[in-house]
Amino acid sequence: MAESEKEAALSPKEEFSEWYNELLWMAEIMDVRYPVKGLYVWYPFGFAIRRNTYNIIREILDNSGHQEALFPLLIPENEFMKEAEHIKGFEDEVYWVTHGGRDPLDIPLALRPTSETAIYPMYKMWVRSHADFPVKIYQIVNTFRYETKHTRPLIRLREITSFKEAHTVHATWEDAEAQVKEAIRLYTEIYRRLAVPVLRSRRPDWDKFPGADYTDALDAIMPDGKTLQIGTVHHLGDNFAKTFDIKYEAPDGEQRYAYQTCYGISERSIAATISIHGDDKGLVLPPEIAPVQVVIIPIIFKKGAEEVLAACKDVKERLTKAGIRVEIDASDLRPGAKYYKWEMKGVPLRLEIGPRDLQNNVAVAVRRDTGEKEQIPLSDIETRVSSKFEAIHESLYQKAKTELENRVFDCDELEEVKEKIQMGVATIPWCGKRECGLAMEDVIGAGILGIPLEQKRDRKEKCPICGEETETRVYVARTY
């Protein structure tokens, strides 16, 4: 990009849609100009954010007994069509490969919209005995869905480039239920590492994953008040096991159907992180995922320039040895233009070093999240920078947590819900009956997210549709 384009003004964050689209381009995260709707290109800088984010996901899954594998992209039509309820949920979104070169294929092949029907024929062959359990396998792959709605980078795509899907197998329904709870805990930990607070809920029956017994999900509240689903966990019961004949030999020698779960996270995790933490100047990245964690700006005058540059290189070398990702900006840009560039890219910490700083053996540290400036001694630069990272992460999380809590409104009347969902998420009593839930959605003009997983049931209230007493409240929100 030309320098004048880079310094074009970013829309204010309160104009969220424009801000989001401009930021993806100006901060070099994604290029939307690929000539197929709903397919986008990761810039190297954006891909580095992706890599660092998915390193966290891999670490947390690997440390909890999961194993990474890789299954094919193409799914034969006969396997894909086996699970009727599952297919009904995806049939309008499938891309089909019908030819190899110019020759029609004997069996059309689906580009995976999700991988149950690719993985479970293999599980049928792999699962033999109760001693095999639990099976906990995940893969990180691209998936394809023919979205007909308005597409948006990282949020609604035709090619999901970074779909982490885990598929587990267990001996009993209760073991699978325990894995669902564990998956929700792991996902909450992943988002804590991204400094993103979440709402956790059980989806209503009409919004569960096709073929599942039930679905639990994580949502983030975006700056415009809409919610973004950023993680789902599905208890599949023995539904897919019966379809794909996944059986095991129990200790008593009997053959029994297995029970399964699956759960997924996509690049929506990055969309939420960017959107929640960013500001009018651009990205604000948690240090752990920032491609550049520290940028060093030499403050150079004619006198002492060589000494300043040598000191900057020494600081970079020391920080790099400490495992910190560092850049020196010794370009000819004026200092203000350098600040603008690196603020746009969300670099958590800027170090300014000039002749006077060298005389005092300090650097001036400037936090991206707060703008706070502080002199830190060069002799202790590694420790002080690391402690700044911890403070930045905790500050980002607490700020986002407060914002989320301030955007959840307890309501008693449907008209109040209509007002509050323009600003965030409303809660409302619900008797649990499907017809009342759907009627509520029609009146409000928005969807029921689900029943909060950490709900305290301590008082009786009345369902606003039928008047029946209930202890249950549900989240209601506008959604992406």
MODA-V705327 format. One record per backbone hydrogen bond with DSSP energy under -0.5 kcal/mol. CO is the residue of the C=O (numbers start at 1). NH is the residue of the N-H. If there is no record, write none. Layout:
co nh
CO NH
CO NH
//
This chain:
co nh
2 6
3 7
5 8
12 15
14 16
15 19
16 20
17 21
18 22
19 23
20 24
21 25
22 26
23 27
24 29
24 30
25 28
28 46
29 43
30 32
31 41
34 36
36 39
38 158
38 159
41 31
41 43
43 47
44 48
45 49
46 50
47 51
48 52
49 53
50 54
51 55
52 56
53 57
54 58
55 59
56 60
57 61
58 62
59 63
61 64
61 66
62 65
67 138
73 112
75 110
76 79
76 80
77 81
79 82
82 84
83 87
84 88
85 89
86 89
86 90
87 90
87 91
90 93
91 94
93 146
95 111
96 98
97 109
98 105
99 101
100 103
103 100
108 77
109 97
110 75
110 112
111 95
112 144
114 113
115 118
115 119
116 120
119 122
119 123
120 124
121 125
122 125
122 126
123 127
128 249
129 132
130 133
134 136
135 169
136 67
137 167
138 69
139 141
139 165
141 163
143 160
145 147
152 155
152 156
156 152
158 145
158 160
159 161
160 143
162 164
163 141
163 165
164 265
165 139
166 263
167 137
168 261
169 134
169 135
170 259
172 176
173 177
174 178
175 179
176 180
177 181
178 182
179 183
180 184
181 185
182 186
183 187
184 188
185 189
186 190
187 191
188 192
189 193
190 194
191 196
192 195
195 197
199 219
200 453
201 203
201 217
202 451
204 207
205 208
209 212
214 235
215 203
216 233
217 201
218 230
218 231
219 199
220 222
220 228
222 225
226 222
227 480
228 220
228 230
231 218
232 264
233 216
234 236
234 262
235 213
235 214
236 239
236 240
237 260
238 242
239 243
240 244
241 245
241 246
245 247
246 258
248 250
248 256
249 130
250 253
254 250
254 256
256 248
259 170
260 236
260 237
261 168
262 234
263 166
264 232
265 164
266 269
267 270
267 271
268 272
269 273
270 274
271 275
272 276
273 277
274 278
279 282
282 279
286 289
286 290
287 290
291 293
293 349
294 327
295 297
295 351
296 298
296 329
297 353
298 300
299 355
302 305
304 308
305 309
306 310
307 311
308 312
309 313
310 314
311 315
312 316
313 317
314 318
315 319
316 320
317 321
318 322
319 324
320 323
324 326
325 293
325 294
327 296
328 330
334 337
334 338
335 339
336 340
337 341
338 342
339 343
340 344
341 345
342 347
343 346
344 283
346 285
348 368
349 295
350 352
350 366
351 297
352 364
353 299
354 358
355 359
356 360
357 362
358 361
361 378
363 365
363 376
364 352
365 374
366 350
367 371
372 367
374 365
376 363
377 380
378 381
380 384
381 385
382 386
383 387
384 388
385 389
386 390
387 391
388 392
389 393
390 394
391 395
392 396
393 397
394 398
395 399
396 400
397 401
398 402
399 403
400 404
401 405
402 406
404 407
405 408
407 409
407 425
409 411
409 427
413 417
414 418
415 419
416 420
417 421
419 422
420 423
420 424
425 409
426 476
427 411
428 474
429 464
433 437
434 438
435 439
436 440
437 441
438 442
439 443
440 444
441 445
441 446
447 449
447 477
450 452
450 475
451 202
452 455
455 457
456 458
461 470
463 467
468 463
470 461
472 430
473 452
474 428
475 449
475 450
476 426
477 447
478 227
//
